[in-house]
């Protein structure tokens, strides 16, 4: 039983965790340019590296979700009015 599937609620939770980690990585990378303390910058860089590794591990687990969402070929037109 190597290929166990995740339940729907587990898949959604995992999706939320992946989105959160991705957002944290982006924020840490952006904030590194605003930080003047070398120790804090080094800590943020280490956090980004560890988060990327964790995200790669989560993506392997995400392959076991029981559903797929179609990826649109083009973006919807934004409503400006």
Secondary structure, 3 states (H helix, E strand, C coil): CCCCCCCHHHHHHHHHHHHHHHHHHHHHHHHHCCCCCHHHHHHHHHHHHHHHHHHHHHHHHHCCCCCCCCCCCCCCCCCCC
